[in-house]
Amino acid sequence: MSVPYQAAIDSSKEPHSVEKMQCILIGVASPSNNVDATLWGLVTQQVTHVDDIIITWVNYSYATDEEEGQRTLLLCAVSDASNTDDIVNAVSAIVERDAEVWATAPAILPLRPLGGYDKYIKNYDKEVSELLRDSWAKQTMKEHGLFFQNALVDKSTVEELREEIMAEIDVTEDLISRHHPEINIGKDFISFKEIASRGNERFDLLLQSSSSSKIREIVESRVVEHISPVVESILGSDEVDFDLSVVYSKPGAPDQGWHADGDHQKGAADIKWNIDGWKDHLADAYALCLFIPLIDLDDETGYTQFWPASHQSKGLAGFGPVAQITESTWNGKCKAGDAIWYDYRTMHRGIQNCSSKLRPVVQVLFKRKWYKETRNYGTVAITEAKQDTTISERSQDATFAA
């Protein structure tokens, strides 16, 4: 890791230029877990100050240095030290081996737990009572920003939904072809009330029209009514509504860029510089997504890749590639009918579709009633003369994560 990662920051959005505190991620070669614990103990006990400036060590993990091909211990610190080299040199002297900066960021960088994510975010019991027990769903969403639920939707319902949704996709794309023959579907920008796409064979089709009423009835009666206690627990309110869509990727769709579907709300608190700030400081979710794939998701079809706990800090925007180089991602490979729930602020991206199949994923966006989703669709219908292109100005960082 010869060049540390730093994201480009839009200073017009966040006053990072006046924020002295930063997160520093340092890599040190380490051959095993036992050595990791020893080195972490040495560093946290002996590298506490640099030139009278406090160094706070918050967590550690490990990854493989792609350039060197070696296992690397990742040490995450918070400090307002202006010169990171001083911290790196202090760490190197204590552990008696080379150390280098992997990344710096204006927020704590979430790292993969030593035992991996599955034991924290996977729930194999589809019963609502189990998700509510000991506030498991609410606490898991608050800490990690997502969780997995096994077999939420039965096989027959999956097949019924897939048949109805594939027909709705065909009808919608045919409508575009007839009313807008100039549009190259899958390649061109699309922005209508009903459907949006930023090219690259990815689409987000709202299921709100009369032609999709059967789909909505199935989802509402067999899914939404069943899980509404969990949704209300997570959002902290029974004043909740939902939008229904299918996000789909066609064969050849490439890897997507990192993004969050929704921003941190203005004035809402994040964890700041406290690693446990999600318990007391982080604002509750105002919206959450439920993904239900209608085919099995694997390396060939692609899936959605998440950065757990990335919802905790607004300063992580632009730092998605750090999740990749630090191996802090969770891959949403699952079976048709399984469910992935995630906080609207959690960062994620769709992975390429290398198969010959279209990849349809039902998306249910649950939200507090005061929140209206306006970023991702146009304002005119397909049958109108000209599509709305203002969506490109409202949101350059695409959603459509499936």
URUR-V722253 format. One record per residue. N is the residue number from 1. RES is the residue in one letter. OMEGA is omega in whole degrees, -180 to 180 (999 if undefined). Layout:
# URUR-V722253
n=N res=RES omega=OMEGA
n=N res=RES omega=OMEGA
This chain:
# URUR-V722253
n=1 res=M omega=-173
n=2 res=S omega=-179
n=3 res=V omega=-179
n=4 res=P omega=-178
n=5 res=Y omega=171
n=6 res=Q omega=180
n=7 res=A omega=173
n=8 res=A omega=-177
n=9 res=I omega=175
n=10 res=D omega=-174
n=11 res=S omega=178
n=12 res=S omega=-178
n=13 res=K omega=-176
n=14 res=E omega=-177
n=15 res=P omega=-178
n=16 res=H omega=-176
n=17 res=S omega=-179
n=18 res=V omega=-179
n=19 res=E omega=-178
n=20 res=K omega=-177
n=21 res=M omega=177
n=22 res=Q omega=174
n=23 res=C omega=-179
n=24 res=I omega=180
n=25 res=L omega=-175
n=26 res=I omega=179
n=27 res=G omega=179
n=28 res=V omega=179
n=29 res=A omega=-179
n=30 res=S omega=-174
n=31 res=P omega=-174
n=32 res=S omega=178
n=33 res=N omega=180
n=34 res=N omega=178
n=35 res=V omega=177
n=36 res=D omega=-176
n=37 res=A omega=180
n=38 res=T omega=-179
n=39 res=L omega=178
n=40 res=W omega=178
n=41 res=G omega=179
n=42 res=L omega=-176
n=43 res=V omega=-176
n=44 res=T omega=180
n=45 res=Q omega=-171
n=46 res=Q omega=177
n=47 res=V omega=-178
n=48 res=T omega=180
n=49 res=H omega=169
n=50 res=V omega=-177
n=51 res=D omega=179
n=52 res=D omega=177
n=53 res=I omega=-175
n=54 res=I omega=173
n=55 res=I omega=179
n=56 res=T omega=179
n=57 res=W omega=-171
n=58 res=V omega=179
n=59 res=N omega=177
n=60 res=Y omega=178
n=61 res=S omega=177
n=62 res=Y omega=178
n=63 res=A omega=177
n=64 res=T omega=175
n=65 res=D omega=-175
n=66 res=E omega=-179
n=67 res=E omega=-176
n=68 res=E omega=-179
n=69 res=G omega=-177
n=70 res=Q omega=177
n=71 res=R omega=-174
n=72 res=T omega=173
n=73 res=L omega=180
n=74 res=L omega=-178
n=75 res=L omega=-175
n=76 res=C omega=-178
n=77 res=A omega=174
n=78 res=V omega=-179
n=79 res=S omega=172
n=80 res=D omega=176
n=81 res=A omega=-177
n=82 res=S omega=-177
n=83 res=N omega=-179
n=84 res=T omega=179
n=85 res=D omega=180
n=86 res=D omega=179
n=87 res=I omega=180
n=88 res=V omega=-180
n=89 res=N omega=179
n=90 res=A omega=178
n=91 res=V omega=-179
n=92 res=S omega=-179
n=93 res=A omega=-178
n=94 res=I omega=-175
n=95 res=V omega=178
n=96 res=E omega=174
n=97 res=R omega=-177
n=98 res=D omega=175
n=99 res=A omega=179
n=100 res=E omega=179
n=101 res=V omega=176
n=102 res=W omega=-178
n=103 res=A omega=167
n=104 res=T omega=-175
n=105 res=A omega=178
n=106 res=P omega=179
n=107 res=A omega=177
n=108 res=I omega=180
n=109 res=L omega=179
n=110 res=P omega=178
n=111 res=L omega=179
n=112 res=R omega=175
n=113 res=P omega=-176
n=114 res=L omega=180
n=115 res=G omega=-178
n=116 res=G omega=-175
n=117 res=Y omega=-166
n=118 res=D omega=-176
n=119 res=K omega=-180
n=120 res=Y omega=-170
n=121 res=I omega=-179
n=122 res=K omega=176
n=123 res=N omega=-175
n=124 res=Y omega=178
n=125 res=D omega=-176
n=126 res=K omega=-178
n=127 res=E omega=-180
n=128 res=V omega=-179
n=129 res=S omega=-180
n=130 res=E omega=178
n=131 res=L omega=-179
n=132 res=L omega=-176
n=133 res=R omega=-179
n=134 res=D omega=180
n=135 res=S omega=-176
n=136 res=W omega=-177
n=137 res=A omega=-178
n=138 res=K omega=-178
n=139 res=Q omega=179
n=140 res=T omega=178
n=141 res=M omega=-178
n=142 res=K omega=-177
n=143 res=E omega=-171
n=144 res=H omega=178
n=145 res=G omega=176
n=146 res=L omega=168
n=147 res=F omega=-178
n=148 res=F omega=177
n=149 res=Q omega=-175
n=150 res=N omega=168
n=151 res=A omega=178
n=152 res=L omega=-176
n=153 res=V omega=-178
n=154 res=D omega=-173
n=155 res=K omega=-177
n=156 res=S omega=178
n=157 res=T omega=176
n=158 res=V omega=-179
n=159 res=E omega=179
n=160 res=E omega=178
n=161 res=L omega=-179
n=162 res=R omega=180
n=163 res=E omega=-179
n=164 res=E omega=-176
n=165 res=I omega=177
n=166 res=M omega=177
n=167 res=A omega=179
n=168 res=E omega=177
n=169 res=I omega=-180
n=170 res=D omega=-179
n=171 res=V omega=-177
n=172 res=T omega=-179
n=173 res=E omega=176
n=174 res=D omega=178
n=175 res=L omega=178
n=176 res=I omega=-179
n=177 res=S omega=-178
n=178 res=R omega=-176
n=179 res=H omega=-178
n=180 res=H omega=-177
n=181 res=P omega=179
n=182 res=E omega=-178
n=183 res=I omega=173
n=184 res=N omega=-173
n=185 res=I omega=-178
n=186 res=G omega=180
n=187 res=K omega=-175
n=188 res=D omega=173
n=189 res=F omega=177
n=190 res=I omega=-180
n=191 res=S omega=177
n=192 res=F omega=176
n=193 res=K omega=-172
n=194 res=E omega=-171
n=195 res=I omega=177
n=196 res=A omega=176
n=197 res=S omega=173
n=198 res=R omega=-180
n=199 res=G omega=178
n=200 res=N omega=173
n=201 res=E omega=178
n=202 res=R omega=-175
n=203 res=F omega=173
n=204 res=D omega=-176
n=205 res=L omega=176
n=206 res=L omega=179
n=207 res=L omega=-175
n=208 res=Q omega=-173
n=209 res=S omega=179
n=210 res=S omega=-179
n=211 res=S omega=179
n=212 res=S omega=-176
n=213 res=S omega=179
n=214 res=K omega=178
n=215 res=I omega=-179
n=216 res=R omega=180
n=217 res=E omega=179
n=218 res=I omega=-177
n=219 res=V omega=-177
n=220 res=E omega=-174
n=221 res=S omega=-174
n=222 res=R omega=-179
n=223 res=V omega=-172
n=224 res=V omega=-179
n=225 res=E omega=-178
n=226 res=H omega=-173
n=227 res=I omega=-176
n=228 res=S omega=176
n=229 res=P omega=178
n=230 res=V omega=179
n=231 res=V omega=-179
n=232 res=E omega=177
n=233 res=S omega=-178
n=234 res=I omega=-177
n=235 res=L omega=176
n=236 res=G omega=-178
n=237 res=S omega=171
n=238 res=D omega=175
n=239 res=E omega=-173
n=240 res=V omega=169
n=241 res=D omega=-177
n=242 res=F omega=170
n=243 res=D omega=-178
n=244 res=L omega=179
n=245 res=S omega=169
n=246 res=V omega=173
n=247 res=V omega=-176
n=248 res=Y omega=179
n=249 res=S omega=180
n=250 res=K omega=176
n=251 res=P omega=-179
n=252 res=G omega=177
n=253 res=A omega=-177
n=254 res=P omega=172
n=255 res=D omega=-180
n=256 res=Q omega=174
n=257 res=G omega=178
n=258 res=W omega=179
n=259 res=H omega=168
n=260 res=A omega=-179
n=261 res=D omega=-178
n=262 res=G omega=179
n=263 res=D omega=164
n=264 res=H omega=-178
n=265 res=Q omega=-179
n=266 res=K omega=179
n=267 res=G omega=-179
n=268 res=A omega=-176
n=269 res=A omega=168
n=270 res=D omega=-173
n=271 res=I omega=-177
n=272 res=K omega=-176
n=273 res=W omega=-180
n=274 res=N omega=-176
n=275 res=I omega=177
n=276 res=D omega=-177
n=277 res=G omega=178
n=278 res=W omega=-178
n=279 res=K omega=-171
n=280 res=D omega=-171
n=281 res=H omega=-175
n=282 res=L omega=177
n=283 res=A omega=179
n=284 res=D omega=176
n=285 res=A omega=175
n=286 res=Y omega=178
n=287 res=A omega=175
n=288 res=L omega=-179
n=289 res=C omega=172
n=290 res=L omega=176
n=291 res=F omega=174
n=292 res=I omega=180
n=293 res=P omega=180
n=294 res=L omega=168
n=295 res=I omega=175
n=296 res=D omega=-180
n=297 res=L omega=-178
n=298 res=D omega=-178
n=299 res=D omega=-178
n=300 res=E omega=-179
n=301 res=T omega=-172
n=302 res=G omega=-173
n=303 res=Y omega=175
n=304 res=T omega=180
n=305 res=Q omega=-175
n=306 res=F omega=170
n=307 res=W omega=-178
n=308 res=P omega=179
n=309 res=A omega=179
n=310 res=S omega=177
n=311 res=H omega=-172
n=312 res=Q omega=-174
n=313 res=S omega=179
n=314 res=K omega=-178
n=315 res=G omega=-179
n=316 res=L omega=178
n=317 res=A omega=-179
n=318 res=G omega=-176
n=319 res=F omega=179
n=320 res=G omega=179
n=321 res=P omega=177
n=322 res=V omega=178
n=323 res=A omega=180
n=324 res=Q omega=-175
n=325 res=I omega=178
n=326 res=T omega=-180
n=327 res=E omega=-179
n=328 res=S omega=-180
n=329 res=T omega=171
n=330 res=W omega=-176
n=331 res=N omega=-176
n=332 res=G omega=174
n=333 res=K omega=-176
n=334 res=C omega=-179
n=335 res=K omega=174
n=336 res=A omega=180
n=337 res=G omega=172
n=338 res=D omega=-178
n=339 res=A omega=172
n=340 res=I omega=177
n=341 res=W omega=175
n=342 res=Y omega=175
n=343 res=D omega=-177
n=344 res=Y omega=-179
n=345 res=R omega=-176
n=346 res=T omega=-179
n=347 res=M omega=-177
n=348 res=H omega=176
n=349 res=R omega=175
n=350 res=G omega=178
n=351 res=I omega=-173
n=352 res=Q omega=176
n=353 res=N omega=-179
n=354 res=C omega=-175
n=355 res=S omega=175
n=356 res=S omega=-176
n=357 res=K omega=167
n=358 res=L omega=-177
n=359 res=R omega=-179
n=360 res=P omega=178
n=361 res=V omega=174
n=362 res=V omega=178
n=363 res=Q omega=175
n=364 res=V omega=179
n=365 res=L omega=175
n=366 res=F omega=-176
n=367 res=K omega=171
n=368 res=R omega=-171
n=369 res=K omega=180
n=370 res=W omega=-177
n=371 res=Y omega=177
n=372 res=K omega=178
n=373 res=E omega=-177
n=374 res=T omega=-172
n=375 res=R omega=-161
n=376 res=N omega=-180
n=377 res=Y omega=177
n=378 res=G omega=-177
n=379 res=T omega=179
n=380 res=V omega=-179
n=381 res=A omega=180
n=382 res=I omega=-176
n=383 res=T omega=176
n=384 res=E omega=-169
n=385 res=A omega=-172
n=386 res=K omega=180
n=387 res=Q omega=179
n=388 res=D omega=-179
n=389 res=T omega=-178
n=390 res=T omega=178
n=391 res=I omega=-179
n=392 res=S omega=178
n=393 res=E omega=-178
n=394 res=R omega=-174
n=395 res=S omega=177
n=396 res=Q omega=-179
n=397 res=D omega=-168
n=398 res=A omega=168
n=399 res=T omega=-179
n=400 res=F omega=-169
n=401 res=A omega=-175
n=402 res=A omega=999
